[in-house]
């Protein structure tokens, strides 16, 4: 899965709850998750999210989008 966080500033409480429910329900659906973002805190957020998923997760800066796609095999 490719998750691009362009213009992402954070979650509202309700949206965060919906995201967490999705994460738990689909934790076995992905082998790799590439998170592409613009901010250093998004890298930390990716690291903190790793225990929620069986999938291998990596953060890529927006300038490395093609590397993220290659890592996913796209």
mmCIF file of the N, C-alpha and C atoms, coordinates in Angstrom:
data_MODEL
# 
_entry.id   MODEL 
# 
loop_
_atom_site.group_PDB 
_atom_site.id 
_atom_site.type_symbol 
_atom_site.label_atom_id 
_atom_site.label_alt_id 
_atom_site.label_comp_id 
_atom_site.label_asym_id 
_atom_site.label_entity_id 
_atom_site.label_seq_id 
_atom_site.pdbx_PDB_ins_code 
_atom_site.Cartn_x 
_atom_site.Cartn_y 
_atom_site.Cartn_z 
_atom_site.occupancy 
_atom_site.B_iso_or_equiv 
_atom_site.pdbx_formal_charge 
_atom_site.auth_seq_id 
_atom_site.auth_comp_id 
_atom_site.auth_asym_id 
_atom_site.auth_atom_id 
_atom_site.pdbx_PDB_model_num 
ATOM 1   N N  . UNK A 1 1  ? 0.842   -1.161 0.000  1.00 0.00 ? 1  UNK A N  1 
ATOM 2   C CA . UNK A 1 1  ? 0.000   0.000  0.000  1.00 0.00 ? 1  UNK A CA 1 
ATOM 3   C C  . UNK A 1 1  ? 0.893   1.231  0.000  1.00 0.00 ? 1  UNK A C  1 
ATOM 4   N N  . UNK A 1 2  ? 0.530   2.207  -0.802 1.00 0.00 ? 2  UNK A N  1 
ATOM 5   C CA . UNK A 1 2  ? 1.213   3.495  -0.841 1.00 0.00 ? 2  UNK A CA 1 
ATOM 6   C C  . UNK A 1 2  ? 0.316   4.519  -0.173 1.00 0.00 ? 2  UNK A C  1 
ATOM 7   N N  . UNK A 1 3  ? 0.813   5.136  0.877  1.00 0.00 ? 3  UNK A N  1 
ATOM 8   C CA . UNK A 1 3  ? 0.063   6.141  1.624  1.00 0.00 ? 3  UNK A CA 1 
ATOM 9   C C  . UNK A 1 3  ? 0.792   7.466  1.468  1.00 0.00 ? 3  UNK A C  1 
ATOM 10  N N  . UNK A 1 4  ? 0.195   8.382  0.700  1.00 0.00 ? 4  UNK A N  1 
ATOM 11  C CA . UNK A 1 4  ? 0.818   9.687  0.474  1.00 0.00 ? 4  UNK A CA 1 
ATOM 12  C C  . UNK A 1 4  ? 0.159   10.725 1.367  1.00 0.00 ? 4  UNK A C  1 
ATOM 13  N N  . UNK A 1 5  ? 0.970   11.405 2.185  1.00 0.00 ? 5  UNK A N  1 
ATOM 14  C CA . UNK A 1 5  ? 0.469   12.367 3.150  1.00 0.00 ? 5  UNK A CA 1 
ATOM 15  C C  . UNK A 1 5  ? 0.687   13.804 2.679  1.00 0.00 ? 5  UNK A C  1 
ATOM 16  N N  . UNK A 1 6  ? 0.397   14.082 1.449  1.00 0.00 ? 6  UNK A N  1 
ATOM 17  C CA . UNK A 1 6  ? 0.568   15.428 0.900  1.00 0.00 ? 6  UNK A CA 1 
ATOM 18  C C  . UNK A 1 6  ? -0.445  16.380 1.543  1.00 0.00 ? 6  UNK A C  1 
ATOM 19  N N  . UNK A 1 7  ? 0.047   17.454 2.137  1.00 0.00 ? 7  UNK A N  1 
ATOM 20  C CA . UNK A 1 7  ? -0.822  18.435 2.770  1.00 0.00 ? 7  UNK A CA 1 
ATOM 21  C C  . UNK A 1 7  ? -1.454  17.957 4.072  1.00 0.00 ? 7  UNK A C  1 
ATOM 22  N N  . UNK A 1 8  ? -1.034  16.816 4.571  1.00 0.00 ? 8  UNK A N  1 
ATOM 23  C CA . UNK A 1 8  ? -1.607  16.242 5.799  1.00 0.00 ? 8  UNK A CA 1 
ATOM 24  C C  . UNK A 1 8  ? -1.110  17.012 7.016  1.00 0.00 ? 8  UNK A C  1 
ATOM 25  N N  . UNK A 1 9  ? -2.018  17.426 7.878  1.00 0.00 ? 9  UNK A N  1 
ATOM 26  C CA . UNK A 1 9  ? -1.643  18.193 9.066  1.00 0.00 ? 9  UNK A CA 1 
ATOM 27  C C  . UNK A 1 9  ? -1.976  17.459 10.362 1.00 0.00 ? 9  UNK A C  1 
ATOM 28  N N  . UNK A 1 10 ? -2.749  16.387 10.287 1.00 0.00 ? 10 UNK A N  1 
ATOM 29  C CA . UNK A 1 10 ? -3.118  15.629 11.476 1.00 0.00 ? 10 UNK A CA 1 
ATOM 30  C C  . UNK A 1 10 ? -4.557  15.176 11.395 1.00 0.00 ? 10 UNK A C  1 
ATOM 31  N N  . UNK A 1 11 ? -4.988  14.453 12.415 1.00 0.00 ? 11 UNK A N  1 
ATOM 32  C CA . UNK A 1 11 ? -6.340  13.923 12.459 1.00 0.00 ? 11 UNK A CA 1 
ATOM 33  C C  . UNK A 1 11 ? -7.191  14.712 13.433 1.00 0.00 ? 11 UNK A C  1 
ATOM 34  N N  . UNK A 1 12 ? -8.468  14.716 13.169 1.00 0.00 ? 12 UNK A N  1 
ATOM 35  C CA . UNK A 1 12 ? -9.433  15.117 14.185 1.00 0.00 ? 12 UNK A CA 1 
ATOM 36  C C  . UNK A 1 12 ? -9.763  13.842 14.947 1.00 0.00 ? 12 UNK A C  1 
ATOM 37  N N  . UNK A 1 13 ? -10.294 13.964 16.150 1.00 0.00 ? 13 UNK A N  1 
ATOM 38  C CA . UNK A 1 13 ? -10.529 12.792 17.009 1.00 0.00 ? 13 UNK A CA 1 
ATOM 39  C C  . UNK A 1 13 ? -11.360 11.717 16.311 1.00 0.00 ? 13 UNK A C  1 
ATOM 40  N N  . UNK A 1 14 ? -12.458 12.086 15.681 1.00 0.00 ? 14 UNK A N  1 
ATOM 41  C CA . UNK A 1 14 ? -13.317 11.107 15.005 1.00 0.00 ? 14 UNK A CA 1 
ATOM 42  C C  . UNK A 1 14 ? -12.610 10.418 13.856 1.00 0.00 ? 14 UNK A C  1 
ATOM 43  N N  . UNK A 1 15 ? -11.843 11.177 13.094 1.00 0.00 ? 15 UNK A N  1 
ATOM 44  C CA . UNK A 1 15 ? -11.110 10.602 11.963 1.00 0.00 ? 15 UNK A CA 1 
ATOM 45  C C  . UNK A 1 15 ? -10.009 9.658  12.443 1.00 0.00 ? 15 UNK A C  1 
ATOM 46  N N  . UNK A 1 16 ? -9.351  10.030 13.537 1.00 0.00 ? 16 UNK A N  1 
ATOM 47  C CA . UNK A 1 16 ? -8.318  9.160  14.102 1.00 0.00 ? 16 UNK A CA 1 
ATOM 48  C C  . UNK A 1 16 ? -8.926  7.829  14.539 1.00 0.00 ? 16 UNK A C  1 
ATOM 49  N N  . UNK A 1 17 ? -10.089 7.862  15.178 1.00 0.00 ? 17 UNK A N  1 
ATOM 50  C CA . UNK A 1 17 ? -10.771 6.635  15.597 1.00 0.00 ? 17 UNK A CA 1 
ATOM 51  C C  . UNK A 1 17 ? -11.095 5.759  14.393 1.00 0.00 ? 17 UNK A C  1 
ATOM 52  N N  . UNK A 1 18 ? -11.612 6.353  13.319 1.00 0.00 ? 18 UNK A N  1 
ATOM 53  C CA . UNK A 1 18 ? -11.930 5.591  12.102 1.00 0.00 ? 18 UNK A CA 1 
ATOM 54  C C  . UNK A 1 18 ? -10.662 4.986  11.501 1.00 0.00 ? 18 UNK A C  1 
ATOM 55  N N  . UNK A 1 19 ? -9.581  5.736  11.498 1.00 0.00 ? 19 UNK A N  1 
ATOM 56  C CA . UNK A 1 19 ? -8.304  5.238  10.972 1.00 0.00 ? 19 UNK A CA 1 
ATOM 57  C C  . UNK A 1 19 ? -7.805  4.056  11.800 1.00 0.00 ? 19 UNK A C  1 
ATOM 58  N N  . UNK A 1 20 ? -7.885  4.164  13.106 1.00 0.00 ? 20 UNK A N  1 
ATOM 59  C CA . UNK A 1 20 ? -7.432  3.066  13.965 1.00 0.00 ? 20 UNK A CA 1 
ATOM 60  C C  . UNK A 1 20 ? -8.270  1.806  13.757 1.00 0.00 ? 20 UNK A C  1 
ATOM 61  N N  . UNK A 1 21 ? -9.575  1.960  13.579 1.00 0.00 ? 21 UNK A N  1 
ATOM 62  C CA . UNK A 1 21 ? -10.432 0.798  13.313 1.00 0.00 ? 21 UNK A CA 1 
ATOM 63  C C  . UNK A 1 21 ? -10.041 0.150  11.990 1.00 0.00 ? 21 UNK A C  1 
ATOM 64  N N  . UNK A 1 22 ? -9.779  0.967  10.965 1.00 0.00 ? 22 UNK A N  1 
ATOM 65  C CA . UNK A 1 22 ? -9.339  0.429  9.673  1.00 0.00 ? 22 UNK A CA 1 
ATOM 66  C C  . UNK A 1 22 ? -8.020  -0.324 9.834  1.00 0.00 ? 22 UNK A C  1 
ATOM 67  N N  . UNK A 1 23 ? -7.075  0.291  10.544 1.00 0.00 ? 23 UNK A N  1 
ATOM 68  C CA . UNK A 1 23 ? -5.757  -0.323 10.735 1.00 0.00 ? 23 UNK A CA 1 
ATOM 69  C C  . UNK A 1 23 ? -5.863  -1.697 11.382 1.00 0.00 ? 23 UNK A C  1 
ATOM 70  N N  . UNK A 1 24 ? -6.631  -1.803 12.446 1.00 0.00 ? 24 UNK A N  1 
ATOM 71  C CA . UNK A 1 24 ? -6.766  -3.073 13.159 1.00 0.00 ? 24 UNK A CA 1 
ATOM 72  C C  . UNK A 1 24 ? -7.480  -4.109 12.289 1.00 0.00 ? 24 UNK A C  1 
ATOM 73  N N  . UNK A 1 25 ? -8.517  -3.693 11.592 1.00 0.00 ? 25 UNK A N  1 
ATOM 74  C CA . UNK A 1 25 ? -9.286  -4.613 10.752 1.00 0.00 ? 25 UNK A CA 1 
ATOM 75  C C  . UNK A 1 25 ? -8.487  -5.122 9.562  1.00 0.00 ? 25 UNK A C  1 
ATOM 76  N N  . UNK A 1 26 ? -7.584  -4.303 9.029  1.00 0.00 ? 26 UNK A N  1 
ATOM 77  C CA . UNK A 1 26 ? -6.851  -4.652 7.812  1.00 0.00 ? 26 UNK A CA 1 
ATOM 78  C C  . UNK A 1 26 ? -5.368  -4.924 8.038  1.00 0.00 ? 26 UNK A C  1 
ATOM 79  N N  . UNK A 1 27 ? -4.972  -5.139 9.278  1.00 0.00 ? 27 UNK A N  1 
ATOM 80  C CA . UNK A 1 27 ? -3.543  -5.301 9.562  1.00 0.00 ? 27 UNK A CA 1 
ATOM 81  C C  . UNK A 1 27 ? -2.894  -6.472 8.825  1.00 0.00 ? 27 UNK A C  1 
ATOM 82  N N  . UNK A 1 28 ? -3.671  -7.457 8.410  1.00 0.00 ? 28 UNK A N  1 
ATOM 83  C CA . UNK A 1 28 ? -3.118  -8.620 7.709  1.00 0.00 ? 28 UNK A CA 1 
ATOM 84  C C  . UNK A 1 28 ? -3.238  -8.500 6.194  1.00 0.00 ? 28 UNK A C  1 
ATOM 85  N N  . UNK A 1 29 ? -3.797  -7.418 5.694  1.00 0.00 ? 29 UNK A N  1 
ATOM 86  C CA . UNK A 1 29 ? -4.081  -7.277 4.265  1.00 0.00 ? 29 UNK A CA 1 
ATOM 87  C C  . UNK A 1 29 ? -2.871  -6.824 3.442  1.00 0.00 ? 29 UNK A C  1 
ATOM 88  N N  . UNK A 1 30 ? -1.846  -6.295 4.073  1.00 0.00 ? 30 UNK A N  1 
ATOM 89  C CA . UNK A 1 30 ? -0.731  -5.708 3.330  1.00 0.00 ? 30 UNK A CA 1 
ATOM 90  C C  . UNK A 1 30 ? 0.588   -6.346 3.739  1.00 0.00 ? 30 UNK A C  1 
ATOM 91  N N  . UNK A 1 31 ? 1.490   -6.502 2.771  1.00 0.00 ? 31 UNK A N  1 
ATOM 92  C CA . UNK A 1 31 ? 2.827   -6.993 3.079  1.00 0.00 ? 31 UNK A CA 1 
ATOM 93  C C  . UNK A 1 31 ? 3.798   -5.842 3.310  1.00 0.00 ? 31 UNK A C  1 
ATOM 94  N N  . UNK A 1 32 ? 3.595   -4.758 2.559  1.00 0.00 ? 32 UNK A N  1 
ATOM 95  C CA . UNK A 1 32 ? 4.444   -3.577 2.687  1.00 0.00 ? 32 UNK A CA 1 
ATOM 96  C C  . UNK A 1 32 ? 3.584   -2.321 2.636  1.00 0.00 ? 32 UNK A C  1 
ATOM 97  N N  . UNK A 1 33 ? 3.968   -1.342 3.437  1.00 0.00 ? 33 UNK A N  1 
ATOM 98  C CA . UNK A 1 33 ? 3.293   -0.049 3.431  1.00 0.00 ? 33 UNK A CA 1 
ATOM 99  C C  . UNK A 1 33 ? 4.364   1.027  3.311  1.00 0.00 ? 33 UNK A C  1 
ATOM 100 N N  . UNK A 1 34 ? 4.290   1.786  2.235  1.00 0.00 ? 34 UNK A N  1 
ATOM 101 C CA . UNK A 1 34 ? 5.194   2.918  2.031  1.00 0.00 ? 34 UNK A CA 1 
ATOM 102 C C  . UNK A 1 34 ? 4.423   4.189  2.371  1.00 0.00 ? 34 UNK A C  1 
ATOM 103 N N  . UNK A 1 35 ? 4.941   4.940  3.326  1.00 0.00 ? 35 UNK A N  1 
ATOM 104 C CA . UNK A 1 35 ? 4.332   6.208  3.726  1.00 0.00 ? 35 UNK A CA 1 
ATOM 105 C C  . UNK A 1 35 ? 5.201   7.318  3.134  1.00 0.00 ? 35 UNK A C  1 
ATOM 106 N N  . UNK A 1 36 ? 4.591   8.153  2.290  1.00 0.00 ? 36 UNK A N  1 
ATOM 107 C CA . UNK A 1 36 ? 5.320   9.241  1.645  1.00 0.00 ? 36 UNK A CA 1 
ATOM 108 C C  . UNK A 1 36 ? 4.782   10.546 2.205  1.00 0.00 ? 36 UNK A C  1 
ATOM 109 N N  . UNK A 1 37 ? 5.686   11.356 2.757  1.00 0.00 ? 37 UNK A N  1 
ATOM 110 C CA . UNK A 1 37 ? 5.232   12.584 3.394  1.00 0.00 ? 37 UNK A CA 1 
ATOM 111 C C  . UNK A 1 37 ? 6.158   13.753 3.185  1.00 0.00 ? 37 UNK A C  1 
ATOM 112 N N  . UNK A 1 38 ? 5.832   14.828 3.894  1.00 0.00 ? 38 UNK A N  1 
ATOM 113 C CA . UNK A 1 38 ? 6.538   16.096 3.732  1.00 0.00 ? 38 UNK A CA 1 
ATOM 114 C C  . UNK A 1 38 ? 7.173   16.605 5.024  1.00 0.00 ? 38 UNK A C  1 
ATOM 115 N N  . UNK A 1 39 ? 6.903   15.958 6.121  1.00 0.00 ? 39 UNK A N  1 
ATOM 116 C CA . UNK A 1 39 ? 7.324   16.490 7.410  1.00 0.00 ? 39 UNK A CA 1 
ATOM 117 C C  . UNK A 1 39 ? 8.034   15.418 8.256  1.00 0.00 ? 39 UNK A C  1 
ATOM 118 N N  . UNK A 1 40 ? 8.961   15.851 9.087  1.00 0.00 ? 40 UNK A N  1 
ATOM 119 C CA . UNK A 1 40 ? 9.726   14.941 9.945  1.00 0.00 ? 40 UNK A CA 1 
ATOM 120 C C  . UNK A 1 40 ? 8.813   14.183 10.909 1.00 0.00 ? 40 UNK A C  1 
ATOM 121 N N  . UNK A 1 41 ? 7.764   14.822 11.441 1.00 0.00 ? 41 UNK A N  1 
ATOM 122 C CA . UNK A 1 41 ? 6.876   14.153 12.393 1.00 0.00 ? 41 UNK A CA 1 
ATOM 123 C C  . UNK A 1 41 ? 6.131   13.005 11.729 1.00 0.00 ? 41 UNK A C  1 
ATOM 124 N N  . UNK A 1 42 ? 5.963   13.046 10.404 1.00 0.00 ? 42 UNK A N  1 
ATOM 125 C CA . UNK A 1 42 ? 5.302   11.949 9.706  1.00 0.00 ? 42 UNK A CA 1 
ATOM 126 C C  . UNK A 1 42 ? 6.193   10.704 9.710  1.00 0.00 ? 42 UNK A C  1 
ATOM 127 N N  . UNK A 1 43 ? 7.502   10.919 9.671  1.00 0.00 ? 43 UNK A N  1 
ATOM 128 C CA . UNK A 1 43 ? 8.450   9.809  9.796  1.00 0.00 ? 43 UNK A CA 1 
ATOM 129 C C  . UNK A 1 43 ? 8.303   9.174  11.178 1.00 0.00 ? 43 UNK A C  1 
ATOM 130 N N  . UNK A 1 44 ? 8.231   9.995  12.219 1.00 0.00 ? 44 UNK A N  1 
ATOM 131 C CA . UNK A 1 44 ? 8.039   9.483  13.578 1.00 0.00 ? 44 UNK A CA 1 
ATOM 132 C C  . UNK A 1 44 ? 6.702   8.760  13.702 1.00 0.00 ? 44 UNK A C  1 
ATOM 133 N N  . UNK A 1 45 ? 5.663   9.310  13.108 1.00 0.00 ? 45 UNK A N  1 
ATOM 134 C CA . UNK A 1 45 ? 4.346   8.681  13.145 1.00 0.00 ? 45 UNK A CA 1 
ATOM 135 C C  . UNK A 1 45 ? 4.346   7.315  12.496 1.00 0.00 ? 45 UNK A C  1 
ATOM 136 N N  . UNK A 1 46 ? 5.091   7.191  11.406 1.00 0.00 ? 46 UNK A N  1 
ATOM 137 C CA . UNK A 1 46 ? 5.224   5.893  10.735 1.00 0.00 ? 46 UNK A CA 1 
ATOM 138 C C  . UNK A 1 46 ? 5.904   4.900  11.667 1.00 0.00 ? 46 UNK A C  1 
ATOM 139 N N  . UNK A 1 47 ? 6.957   5.334  12.310 1.00 0.00 ? 47 UNK A N  1 
ATOM 140 C CA . UNK A 1 47 ? 7.688   4.467  13.239 1.00 0.00 ? 47 UNK A CA 1 
ATOM 141 C C  . UNK A 1 47 ? 6.780   4.027  14.391 1.00 0.00 ? 47 UNK A C  1 
ATOM 142 N N  . UNK A 1 48 ? 6.004   4.956  14.918 1.00 0.00 ? 48 UNK A N  1 
ATOM 143 C CA . UNK A 1 48 ? 5.112   4.628  16.032 1.00 0.00 ? 48 UNK A CA 1 
ATOM 144 C C  . UNK A 1 48 ? 3.965   3.705  15.609 1.00 0.00 ? 48 UNK A C  1 
ATOM 145 N N  . UNK A 1 49 ? 3.589   3.715  14.339 1.00 0.00 ? 49 UNK A N  1 
ATOM 146 C CA . UNK A 1 49 ? 2.484   2.891  13.832 1.00 0.00 ? 49 UNK A CA 1 
ATOM 147 C C  . UNK A 1 49 ? 2.887   1.447  13.552 1.00 0.00 ? 49 UNK A C  1 
ATOM 148 N N  . UNK A 1 50 ? 4.152   1.170  13.469 1.00 0.00 ? 50 UNK A N  1 
ATOM 149 C CA . UNK A 1 50 ? 4.627   -0.165 13.087 1.00 0.00 ? 50 UNK A CA 1 
ATOM 150 C C  . UNK A 1 50 ? 4.018   -1.307 13.904 1.00 0.00 ? 50 UNK A C  1 
ATOM 151 N N  . UNK A 1 51 ? 3.858   -1.169 15.221 1.00 0.00 ? 51 UNK A N  1 
ATOM 152 C CA . UNK A 1 51 ? 3.287   -2.288 15.986 1.00 0.00 ? 51 UNK A CA 1 
ATOM 153 C C  . UNK A 1 51 ? 1.842   -2.629 15.614 1.00 0.00 ? 51 UNK A C  1 
ATOM 154 N N  . UNK A 1 52 ? 1.145   -1.726 14.954 1.00 0.00 ? 52 UNK A N  1 
ATOM 155 C CA . UNK A 1 52 ? -0.243  -1.974 14.577 1.00 0.00 ? 52 UNK A CA 1 
ATOM 156 C C  . UNK A 1 52 ? -0.376  -2.855 13.338 1.00 0.00 ? 52 UNK A C  1 
ATOM 157 N N  . UNK A 1 53 ? 0.719   -3.080 12.626 1.00 0.00 ? 53 UNK A N  1 
ATOM 158 C CA . UNK A 1 53 ? 0.663   -3.791 11.356 1.00 0.00 ? 53 UNK A CA 1 
ATOM 159 C C  . UNK A 1 53 ? 1.626   -4.962 11.321 1.00 0.00 ? 53 UNK A C  1 
ATOM 160 N N  . UNK A 1 54 ? 1.224   -6.006 10.626 1.00 0.00 ? 54 UNK A N  1 
ATOM 161 C CA . UNK A 1 54 ? 2.115   -7.113 10.323 1.00 0.00 ? 54 UNK A CA 1 
ATOM 162 C C  . UNK A 1 54 ? 3.056   -6.707 9.199  1.00 0.00 ? 54 UNK A C  1 
ATOM 163 N N  . UNK A 1 55 ? 2.606   -5.784 8.361  1.00 0.00 ? 55 UNK A N  1 
ATOM 164 C CA . UNK A 1 55 ? 3.354   -5.357 7.182  1.00 0.00 ? 55 UNK A CA 1 
ATOM 165 C C  . UNK A 1 55 ? 4.618   -4.599 7.566  1.00 0.00 ? 55 UNK A C  1 
ATOM 166 N N  . UNK A 1 56 ? 5.609   -4.699 6.697  1.00 0.00 ? 56 UNK A N  1 
ATOM 167 C CA . UNK A 1 56 ? 6.810   -3.883 6.842  1.00 0.00 ? 56 UNK A CA 1 
ATOM 168 C C  . UNK A 1 56 ? 6.445   -2.463 6.410  1.00 0.00 ? 56 UNK A C  1 
ATOM 169 N N  . UNK A 1 57 ? 6.791   -1.490 7.241  1.00 0.00 ? 57 UNK A N  1 
ATOM 170 C CA . UNK A 1 57 ? 6.474   -0.088 6.939  1.00 0.00 ? 57 UNK A CA 1 
ATOM 171 C C  . UNK A 1 57 ? 7.753   0.714  6.804  1.00 0.00 ? 57 UNK A C  1 
ATOM 172 N N  . UNK A 1 58 ? 7.762   1.618  5.813  1.00 0.00 ? 58 UNK A N  1 
ATOM 173 C CA . UNK A 1 58 ? 8.887   2.540  5.646  1.00 0.00 ? 58 UNK A CA 1 
ATOM 174 C C  . UNK A 1 58 ? 8.354   3.917  5.279  1.00 0.00 ? 58 UNK A C  1 
ATOM 175 N N  . UNK A 1 59 ? 9.043   4.919  5.786  1.00 0.00 ? 59 UNK A N  1 
ATOM 176 C CA . UNK A 1 59 ? 8.724   6.301  5.461  1.00 0.00 ? 59 UNK A CA 1 
ATOM 177 C C  . UNK A 1 59 ? 9.677   6.779  4.375  1.00 0.00 ? 59 UNK A C  1 
ATOM 178 N N  . UNK A 1 60 ? 9.128   7.535  3.428  1.00 0.00 ? 60 UNK A N  1 
ATOM 179 C CA . UNK A 1 60 ? 9.916   8.144  2.358  1.00 0.00 ? 60 UNK A CA 1 
ATOM 180 C C  . UNK A 1 60 ? 9.530   9.614  2.264  1.00 0.00 ? 60 UNK A C  1 
ATOM 181 N N  . UNK A 1 61 ? 10.513  10.473 2.134  1.00 0.00 ? 61 UNK A N  1 
ATOM 182 C CA . UNK A 1 61 ? 10.235  11.875 1.878  1.00 0.00 ? 61 UNK A CA 1 
ATOM 183 C C  . UNK A 1 61 ? 9.592   12.004 0.498  1.00 0.00 ? 61 UNK A C  1 
ATOM 184 N N  . UNK A 1 62 ? 8.784   13.055 0.323  1.00 0.00 ? 62 UNK A N  1 
ATOM 185 C CA . UNK A 1 62 ? 8.078   13.280 -0.947 1.00 0.00 ? 62 UNK A CA 1 
ATOM 186 C C  . UNK A 1 62 ? 9.028   13.234 -2.148 1.00 0.00 ? 62 UNK A C  1 
ATOM 187 N N  . UNK A 1 63 ? 10.248  13.712 -1.980 1.00 0.00 ? 63 UNK A N  1 
ATOM 188 C CA . UNK A 1 63 ? 11.224  13.722 -3.073 1.00 0.00 ? 63 UNK A CA 1 
ATOM 189 C C  . UNK A 1 63 ? 11.674  12.316 -3.467 1.00 0.00 ? 63 UNK A C  1 
ATOM 190 N N  . UNK A 1 64 ? 11.328  11.303 -2.664 1.00 0.00 ? 64 UNK A N  1 
ATOM 191 C CA . UNK A 1 64 ? 11.738  9.915  -2.930 1.00 0.00 ? 64 UNK A CA 1 
ATOM 192 C C  . UNK A 1 64 ? 10.549  9.038  -3.334 1.00 0.00 ? 64 UNK A C  1 
ATOM 193 N N  . UNK A 1 65 ? 9.527   9.638  -3.934 1.00 0.00 ? 65 UNK A N  1 
ATOM 194 C CA . UNK A 1 65 ? 8.316   8.912  -4.332 1.00 0.00 ? 65 UNK A CA 1 
ATOM 195 C C  . UNK A 1 65 ? 8.637   7.719  -5.224 1.00 0.00 ? 65 UNK A C  1 
ATOM 196 N N  . UNK A 1 66 ? 9.513   7.897  -6.199 1.00 0.00 ? 66 UNK A N  1 
ATOM 197 C CA . UNK A 1 66 ? 9.854   6.797  -7.101 1.00 0.00 ? 66 UNK A CA 1 
ATOM 198 C C  . UNK A 1 66 ? 10.541  5.657  -6.359 1.00 0.00 ? 66 UNK A C  1 
ATOM 199 N N  . UNK A 1 67 ? 11.360  5.983  -5.389 1.00 0.00 ? 67 UNK A N  1 
ATOM 200 C CA . UNK A 1 67 ? 11.988  4.933  -4.567 1.00 0.00 ? 67 UNK A CA 1 
ATOM 201 C C  . UNK A 1 67 ? 10.942  4.171  -3.767 1.00 0.00 ? 67 UNK A C  1 
ATOM 202 N N  . UNK A 1 68 ? 9.939   4.881  -3.244 1.00 0.00 ? 68 UNK A N  1 
ATOM 203 C CA . UNK A 1 68 ? 8.849   4.235  -2.512 1.00 0.00 ? 68 UNK A CA 1 
ATOM 204 C C  . UNK A 1 68 ? 8.080   3.277  -3.433 1.00 0.00 ? 68 UNK A C  1 
ATOM 205 N N  . UNK A 1 69 ? 7.793   3.735  -4.640 1.00 0.00 ? 69 UNK A N  1 
ATOM 206 C CA . UNK A 1 69 ? 7.084   2.892  -5.609 1.00 0.00 ? 69 UNK A CA 1 
ATOM 207 C C  . UNK A 1 69 ? 7.904   1.649  -5.957 1.00 0.00 ? 69 UNK A C  1 
ATOM 208 N N  . UNK A 1 70 ? 9.189   1.833  -6.155 1.00 0.00 ? 70 UNK A N  1 
ATOM 209 C CA . UNK A 1 70 ? 10.078  0.705  -6.478 1.00 0.00 ? 70 UNK A CA 1 
ATOM 210 C C  . UNK A 1 70 ? 10.109  -0.302 -5.323 1.00 0.00 ? 70 UNK A C  1 
ATOM 211 N N  . UNK A 1 71 ? 10.172  0.198  -4.092 1.00 0.00 ? 71 UNK A N  1 
ATOM 212 C CA . UNK A 1 71 ? 10.203  -0.674 -2.916 1.00 0.00 ? 71 UNK A CA 1 
ATOM 213 C C  . UNK A 1 71 ? 8.923   -1.508 -2.834 1.00 0.00 ? 71 UNK A C  1 
ATOM 214 N N  . UNK A 1 72 ? 7.809   -0.916 -3.267 1.00 0.00 ? 72 UNK A N  1 
ATOM 215 C CA . UNK A 1 72 ? 6.522   -1.638 -3.274 1.00 0.00 ? 72 UNK A CA 1 
ATOM 216 C C  . UNK A 1 72 ? 6.372   -2.552 -4.484 1.00 0.00 ? 72 UNK A C  1 
ATOM 217 N N  . UNK A 1 73 ? 7.238   -2.388 -5.469 1.00 0.00 ? 73 UNK A N  1 
ATOM 218 C CA . UNK A 1 73 ? 7.135   -3.199 -6.682 1.00 0.00 ? 73 UNK A CA 1 
ATOM 219 C C  . UNK A 1 73 ? 6.107   -2.656 -7.650 1.00 0.00 ? 73 UNK A C  1 
ATOM 220 N N  . UNK A 1 74 ? 5.841   -1.355 -7.610 1.00 0.00 ? 74 UNK A N  1 
ATOM 221 C CA . UNK A 1 74 ? 4.853   -0.744 -8.508 1.00 0.00 ? 74 UNK A CA 1 
ATOM 222 C C  . UNK A 1 74 ? 5.499   -0.257 -9.795 1.00 0.00 ? 74 UNK A C  1 
# 
